[in-house]
Amino acid sequence: MILIAVYACLLTPTWGEPRVLEPPIRVDLQPPESSRSLSTRNVLQSWVTMPIDHFDPQNSDTFQMRFMFNEQFFGGDGSPVFIMVGGEWAIAPGWLLAGNMYLMAQENRGYLIYTEHRYYGETLPYTDFTTENLRFLNVDQSLADLAYFILELKKQPRFADSKIILYGGSYAANMALWFKQRYPHLVEGVVASSGPIKGKVDFAGYLEVVHEAFLSEGGEQCISTIRQGIADTVAAMESESGRRSVEEAFKLCGPINYDNHLDLGYFSGLISWTFSSAVQQARPGSLMAICNNFATDTYGITPMQKIGGYIAAVNNLGQSCWSVSFETFLRNYNVTSISRAWYYQTCTEYGYFQIAPISGTVFDSLKWLDVPFYVEVCKQVYDQRFDEAFVYNAVERVNLIFGGLDPDVNNTINIHGTIDPWHALGVYDRDLKESSPTYTIPRASHCFDMQGWLSTDTIQMTRAQQAARRLVTRWLHRQ
């Protein structure tokens, strides 16, 4: 114990501010790259008064829901309305200035709207995210928000006869599909990009896809380096000298508590979440670039040093160091924030806990990254009642209500990428119905189709975007 204390004192002054990494359970859907240089003068912002509880007529409390709109293409009374559905992020004007929905509106003289999800961005029913105040944060209320919004919109004469198209990505893709199932009379059709519509607590399939993505893009040499680096890290944790080498290679602020399952779970997450984020955000060629660096000494000399150096490089660690204390990790969720709101939804609706697989992947040995690790966050941050049984029951409820992988929908376009880790919880191998096609595109990752055209896009990616636009046009012009 004395040696560890001395080591910590010697190590800490070497580094700057401690850093904590968040799991990629939450998606922050950034606007299209092509929108960044454009003027936002055509995008305006407004608010609508929204009931805080759509299902209790005795609760008259309200809040202000933010939305943005762009009417530059609007063809006049009765022309279509395209609504980008907001998810677990703050809305931004870029999605109304570029991207595939923007092109749909341009081609069909449509009105563009972007709605913000309750409890995210500036749409705050409460300013303090206590567990009690978060009780109105669920998809049932959020879908009702969309329905209420559309009904209010339709009260304006120019929109009374307008057909509505929803476009959503990631969790918002779930919402778009589920909205078509629950409120089919309010929308003509929906485009759902990368929707993980099946809730799952023990989501080992996520890291299995991450493994396959690095294998398919980088080849055997790349996956062998990652496997060896993680295996060497786990093996080194068995000895005192090995532990010092781990702490140095990964630029940790101090020693890990190797007897604490939760601290080891967070360290395992530091490793796997970094690889996960690279795959989730991948474009053709980006994973190959990482693998090419693994083949050199860019990140380090030994396989373990390469893993630690890679994690530091892609997260822009600089002169900082990684804090690997579970208690420090919890602080991300103990303050009012987007992260706190979304983790609440994972505990009470979806799970989505990206655990270490047991199927032969490079991540299998990170056994501390398990369901108890993620559920402990639910218990300590929100309520001790949010235990494993509670989370499993909550996820089962969502799957029961919305049908899991068998939603009953018409006029939907379901889009996935084969290297998107989230596609493992979506329908990617069949059409939902004859009127609801699925497009699953090789080498494509999360929400690839929502962007405008990029130079890295494959022909198949571009064709999927075009196919979606053609089908939406047919929906809008049929009698």
C-alpha positions in Angstrom: 0.0 0.0 0.0 2.9 2.4 0.8 4.6 1.6 -2.5 1.3 2.4 -4.4 0.9 5.7 -2.6 4.5 6.7 -3.4 4.0 5.7 -7.0 0.9 7.8 -7.2 2.7 10.8 -5.9 5.5 10.3 -8.4 3.2 9.8 -11.3 0.5 12.4 -10.8 2.7 15.5 -11.4 3.7 14.1 -14.8 0.2 14.6 -16.2 -2.3 17.4 -16.6 -6.0 17.4 -15.9 -7.5 13.9 -15.4 -9.9 12.8 -18.2 -12.9 10.5 -18.1 -14.3 8.7 -21.2 -18.0 8.2 -21.7 -19.4 5.0 -23.3 -20.8 5.4 -26.9 -24.2 4.4 -25.7 -25.3 7.9 -26.6 -25.2 9.2 -30.1 -24.5 12.9 -30.7 -25.8 13.3 -34.3 -23.7 16.0 -35.8 -25.0 18.1 -38.7 -23.7 17.2 -42.2 -20.2 18.3 -42.9 -21.3 20.3 -46.0 -23.5 22.5 -43.8 -20.6 23.9 -41.7 -19.7 26.6 -44.2 -23.2 27.6 -45.0 -25.1 30.6 -43.7 -27.9 29.8 -41.2 -30.1 32.8 -42.2 -32.8 30.5 -43.7 -33.2 28.5 -40.4 -35.3 30.1 -37.7 -36.1 28.9 -34.2 -39.4 28.8 -32.4 -41.1 27.1 -29.4 -44.4 25.3 -28.8 -46.1 24.9 -25.4 -46.2 21.1 -24.7 -48.0 19.2 -21.9 -45.6 17.5 -19.6 -47.9 14.5 -19.3 -50.0 13.6 -22.3 -51.7 10.8 -20.5 -53.0 12.4 -17.3 -55.6 15.0 -17.9 -55.4 16.1 -14.3 -51.8 17.2 -14.8 -51.9 20.6 -16.5 -48.1 21.3 -16.3 -46.4 22.4 -19.5 -43.0 23.1 -20.9 -41.5 24.8 -24.0 -40.4 22.5 -26.8 -37.9 24.0 -29.2 -38.0 23.4 -32.9 -36.2 24.9 -36.0 -37.6 25.4 -39.5 -36.6 26.4 -43.0 -39.2 27.3 -45.5 -36.9 28.2 -48.5 -38.3 25.4 -50.7 -41.9 25.5 -49.5 -44.3 25.4 -52.4 -47.3 26.9 -50.7 -50.5 25.5 -49.2 -50.6 21.8 -49.0 -47.0 21.2 -50.0 -45.3 18.5 -47.9 -43.6 18.9 -44.5 -40.4 17.1 -43.7 -39.7 16.7 -40.0 -36.2 15.7 -38.7 -36.9 13.9 -35.4 -34.5 15.0 -32.6 -33.0 12.4 -30.3 -30.6 12.4 -27.4 -28.8 15.6 -28.5 -29.3 19.3 -28.9 -30.7 20.2 -32.3 -28.7 22.4 -34.7 -29.5 24.3 -37.9 -27.1 22.3 -40.1 -29.6 19.5 -40.6 -32.0 22.0 -42.3 -29.3 23.2 -44.6 -27.8 20.0 -46.0 -28.2 16.2 -46.0 -30.6 13.7 -47.5 -33.8 15.1 -46.0 -32.8 18.6 -47.2 -32.6 17.2 -50.7 -36.0 15.5 -50.4 -37.5 18.8 -49.4 -35.7 20.5 -52.3 -37.0 18.0 -54.8 -40.6 18.1 -53.5 -41.0 21.8 -52.6 -41.2 20.8 -48.9 -41.1 22.7 -45.6 -38.3 21.6 -43.3 -38.6 21.2 -39.5 -36.3 19.9 -36.8 -37.9 19.0 -33.5 -36.1 18.8 -30.2 -36.6 15.8 -27.8 -37.8 16.6 -24.3 -34.9 16.9 -21.7 -32.3 17.5 -24.4 -30.7 20.7 -25.7 -32.8 23.6 -24.6 -36.1 21.7 -24.3 -36.1 21.3 -20.6 -39.3 20.4 -18.7 -37.1 20.8 -15.5 -33.8 22.5 -14.9 -32.8 20.0 -12.3 -32.6 16.3 -13.5 -33.5 14.6 -10.2 -34.8 11.0 -10.6 -38.2 12.3 -9.7 -38.1 15.0 -12.4 -36.9 12.5 -15.0 -40.0 10.4 -14.7 -41.6 12.1 -17.7 -38.6 11.2 -19.9 -39.7 8.2 -21.9 -40.5 7.4 -25.5 -44.3 7.2 -24.9 -44.3 10.9 -23.9 -41.9 11.8 -26.7 -44.0 10.2 -29.4 -47.0 12.0 -28.0 -45.0 15.3 -28.2 -44.5 14.7 -31.9 -48.2 13.9 -32.4 -49.2 17.0 -30.5 -46.7 19.1 -32.5 -48.1 17.8 -35.8 -51.7 18.5 -34.8 -50.8 22.0 -33.8 -49.0 22.4 -37.2 -52.0 21.2 -39.0 -54.1 23.9 -37.5 -52.4 26.4 -39.8 -54.3 26.6 -43.1 -51.2 26.3 -45.2 -50.4 22.9 -43.6 -53.9 21.5 -43.2 -53.6 19.3 -46.3 -49.8 18.8 -46.2 -48.4 15.2 -46.1 -45.9 14.7 -43.3 -42.6 12.8 -43.7 -40.5 11.9 -40.7 -36.7 11.3 -40.9 -34.9 10.0 -37.8 -31.4 8.6 -37.1 -30.3 6.2 -34.3 -32.7 6.4 -31.4 -34.7 8.9 -33.4 -35.0 6.3 -36.1 -36.7 4.1 -33.5 -39.1 7.0 -32.8 -39.9 7.5 -36.4 -40.8 3.8 -37.0 -42.7 3.6 -33.7 -44.6 6.8 -34.5 -45.7 5.3 -37.8 -47.0 2.3 -35.8 -48.7 4.2 -33.1 -50.0 7.3 -35.0 -50.2 6.1 -38.6 -52.9 8.6 -39.5 -50.6 11.6 -38.9 -47.7 10.8 -41.2 -47.5 9.7 -44.8 -44.2 7.8 -44.4 -40.9 7.7 -42.5 -37.2 7.2 -43.1 -35.4 5.4 -40.3 -31.7 5.4 -40.4 -29.7 2.9 -38.2 -32.5 2.3 -35.7 -31.7 -0.2 -32.9 -35.4 -1.0 -32.5 -34.9 -4.0 -30.2 -34.1 -3.2 -26.6 -31.4 -5.4 -25.1 -29.7 -5.3 -21.8 -26.7 -7.7 -22.4 -25.7 -6.2 -25.8 -22.6 -8.3 -26.7 -23.4 -8.0 -30.4 -22.2 -4.4 -30.4 -18.6 -5.3 -29.8 -18.9 -8.4 -32.1 -19.6 -6.0 -34.9 -16.7 -3.7 -33.9 -14.4 -6.7 -34.1 -15.7 -7.7 -37.5 -15.4 -4.1 -38.8 -11.7 -3.9 -37.9 -11.2 -7.4 -39.4 -13.0 -6.6 -42.7 -11.5 -3.2 -43.1 -8.0 -3.8 -41.8 -7.4 -7.5 -42.3 -5.8 -10.2 -40.1 -2.7 -8.3 -39.3 -4.8 -5.4 -37.8 -7.0 -7.6 -35.7 -4.0 -9.7 -34.6 -2.3 -6.5 -33.2 -5.4 -5.4 -31.4 -6.0 -8.9 -30.0 -2.4 -9.2 -28.8 -2.4 -5.7 -27.3 -5.5 -6.4 -25.2 -4.3 -9.9 -24.2 -1.0 -8.5 -23.1 -2.7 -5.8 -21.1 -4.9 -8.3 -19.2 -1.9 -10.6 -18.6 0.2 -7.8 -17.3 -2.4 -7.0 -14.7 -1.4 -10.2 -12.8 2.0 -8.8 -11.6 3.2 -5.7 -9.9 5.7 -4.9 -12.6 3.1 -5.6 -15.3 0.6 -3.3 -13.6 3.2 -0.4 -13.7 3.7 -1.0 -17.4 -0.1 -1.0 -18.0 -0.4 2.3 -16.2 2.4 3.8 -18.2 1.3 2.5 -21.6 -2.3 3.8 -21.1 -1.3 7.1 -19.5 -3.3 6.5 -16.4 -3.3 9.2 -13.6 -2.5 6.6 -11.0 -2.7 2.9 -10.2 -6.0 1.0 -10.8 -7.6 -0.7 -7.9 -7.1 -4.2 -9.3 -9.4 -5.7 -6.6 -12.3 -3.5 -7.6 -14.6 -5.0 -10.3 -16.1 -1.7 -11.1 -12.8 0.1 -11.6 -11.7 -2.7 -13.9 -15.0 -2.5 -15.7 -14.4 1.2 -16.4 -10.8 0.5 -17.6 -12.2 -2.2 -19.9 -14.6 0.4 -21.2 -11.8 2.8 -21.8 -10.3 0.3 -24.2 -13.4 -1.1 -25.9 -15.3 2.2 -26.1 -12.5 3.9 -28.0 -12.6 1.2 -30.7 -16.4 1.3 -30.7 -16.5 5.0 -31.3 -14.1 4.7 -34.3 -16.4 2.1 -35.9 -19.6 3.9 -35.1 -18.3 7.0 -36.8 -16.4 5.2 -39.6 -16.4 6.2 -43.2 -14.8 4.0 -45.9 -11.0 4.1 -45.4 -11.0 5.5 -41.8 -10.5 2.2 -40.1 -7.9 1.2 -42.6 -6.0 4.4 -41.6 -6.0 3.3 -38.0 -4.8 -0.2 -38.9 -2.0 1.3 -41.0 -0.8 3.1 -37.9 -0.9 -0.1 -35.9 1.4 -1.6 -38.5 4.0 1.2 -37.7 5.3 2.7 -34.4 2.9 5.6 -34.6 1.0 4.7 -31.5 3.8 2.7 -29.7 6.3 -0.1 -30.0 4.7 -3.1 -28.3 1.2 -4.3 -28.9 0.1 -3.0 -25.5 1.7 0.4 -26.1 0.0 0.6 -29.5 -3.4 0.1 -27.8 -2.7 2.7 -25.1 -1.2 5.2 -27.6 -4.1 4.8 -29.9 -6.6 5.5 -27.1 -4.7 8.6 -26.2 -4.3 9.8 -29.8 -7.9 9.5 -31.0 -9.3 11.0 -27.8 -6.8 13.9 -27.9 -5.5 13.2 -24.5 -2.5 15.5 -24.9 -0.7 16.1 -21.6 -3.7 14.9 -19.6 -4.1 11.4 -18.1 -7.0 8.9 -17.7 -8.8 8.6 -14.5 -9.9 5.0 -14.1 -11.9 5.3 -10.9 -15.5 4.2 -11.1 -16.5 6.9 -8.6 -15.0 9.5 -10.9 -16.8 8.0 -13.9 -20.1 8.4 -12.1 -19.7 12.1 -11.8 -20.5 12.4 -15.5 -24.1 11.3 -14.6 -24.6 13.0 -11.3 -25.1 16.5 -12.8 -27.9 17.8 -15.0 -26.7 17.0 -18.5 -27.6 15.3 -21.7 -25.6 12.3 -20.6 -27.6 11.9 -17.4 -30.9 12.1 -19.3 -29.9 9.5 -21.8 -28.4 7.0 -19.3 -31.7 7.3 -17.5 -33.5 6.1 -20.6 -31.1 3.2 -21.0 -31.9 2.1 -17.4 -35.6 2.5 -17.8 -36.3 1.6 -21.4 -33.5 0.1 -23.6 -30.5 -1.3 -21.9 -28.1 -1.1 -24.8 -25.3 -2.1 -22.4 -22.2 -2.9 -24.6 -20.8 -5.8 -22.6 -17.7 -7.9 -23.4 -18.6 -10.9 -25.7 -17.7 -14.5 -25.2 -17.6 -15.4 -28.9 -13.9 -15.2 -29.8 -13.6 -11.4 -30.4 -10.6 -9.4 -29.3 -12.7 -7.9 -26.5 -13.6 -11.2 -24.8 -11.0 -10.9 -22.1 -12.4 -7.6 -20.9 -14.7 -9.6 -18.7 -15.3 -6.9 -16.2 -17.3 -4.9 -18.7 -20.6 -6.8 -17.9 -24.2 -6.1 -17.1 -23.6 -5.5 -13.3 -21.1 -2.8 -14.2 -23.6 -0.8 -16.3 -26.5 -1.5 -13.9 -24.4 -0.2 -11.0 -24.5 3.2 -12.7 -28.3 3.0 -12.8 -28.5 2.1 -9.1 -26.0 4.7 -7.8 -26.9 7.6 -10.0 -30.7 7.3 -10.1 -32.2 4.8 -7.6 -31.2 1.6 -5.9 -34.5 0.2 -7.2 -33.0 0.3 -10.7 -31.4 -3.1 -10.3 -30.9 -5.8 -12.9 -34.4 -7.2 -12.5 -35.9 -3.7 -13.0 -33.8 -3.0 -16.1 -34.6 -6.3 -17.7 -38.3 -5.8 -17.0 -38.2 -2.3 -18.4 -36.6 -3.4 -21.7 -39.1 -6.3 -22.0 -41.9 -3.8 -21.7 -40.6 -1.7 -24.6 -40.1 -4.7 -26.8 -43.6 -5.9 -26.0 -45.3 -2.6 -26.8 -43.4 -1.8 -30.0 -42.9 -5.3 -31.3 -39.1 -5.6 -31.1 -37.8 -6.7 -34.5 -41.4 -7.1 -35.9 -42.9 -3.6 -35.9 -46.3 -3.4 -37.7 -45.6 -0.5 -40.1 -46.3 0.6 -43.7 -44.6 3.2 -45.8 -41.3 3.1 -44.0 -37.7 3.0 -45.3 -35.3 1.1 -43.0 -31.6 1.8 -43.6 -28.6 0.1 -42.0 -24.8 -0.2 -42.5 -23.0 -3.5 -42.1 -20.2 -2.1 -39.9 -22.6 -0.1 -37.8 -22.5 -1.8 -34.3 -26.1 -0.8 -33.8 -27.4 -2.7 -36.8 -27.3 -5.8 -34.6 -30.4 -4.6 -32.9 -32.2 -3.6 -36.0 -33.9 -5.3 -38.9 -31.2 -5.5 -41.6 -31.8 -8.8 -43.4 -35.3 -8.4 -44.7 -38.0 -5.9 -45.6 -40.4 -5.0 -42.8 -43.3 -5.3 -45.4 -43.7 -5.0 -49.1 -44.3 -1.3 -48.7 -41.4 -0.9 -46.2 -38.1 -1.8 -47.8 -34.8 -2.3 -46.0 -31.4 -1.2 -47.4 -28.3 -2.6 -45.7 -25.1 -1.3 -47.2 -21.6 -2.8 -47.0 -18.9 -0.7 -45.4 -21.4 1.8 -44.2 -21.8 2.8 -40.5 -24.1 4.7 -38.3 -26.6 7.1 -40.0 -24.4 7.3 -43.1 -27.4 8.1 -45.4 -28.4 11.2 -43.5 -25.4 13.1 -44.7 -25.0 14.7 -48.0 -22.7 13.1 -50.6 -19.1 12.7 -49.3 -16.0 11.9 -51.4 -15.5 8.7 -49.4 -19.0 7.3 -50.2 -19.3 4.1 -52.1 -21.7 3.8 -55.0 -23.9 1.5 -52.9 -24.1 4.2 -50.2 -25.2 6.8 -52.8 -27.7 4.5 -54.4 -29.4 3.9 -51.0 -29.7 7.6 -50.5 -31.2 8.1 -53.9 -33.6 5.1 -53.5 -34.9 6.6 -50.3 -35.6 10.0 -52.1 -37.3 8.3 -55.0 -39.6 6.3 -52.8 -40.5 9.3 -50.7 -41.4 11.2 -53.9 -43.7 8.4 -54.9 -45.4 8.5 -51.5 -46.0 12.2 -51.9 -47.4 12.2 -55.4 -49.7 9.3 -55.4 -53.4 10.0 -55.2 
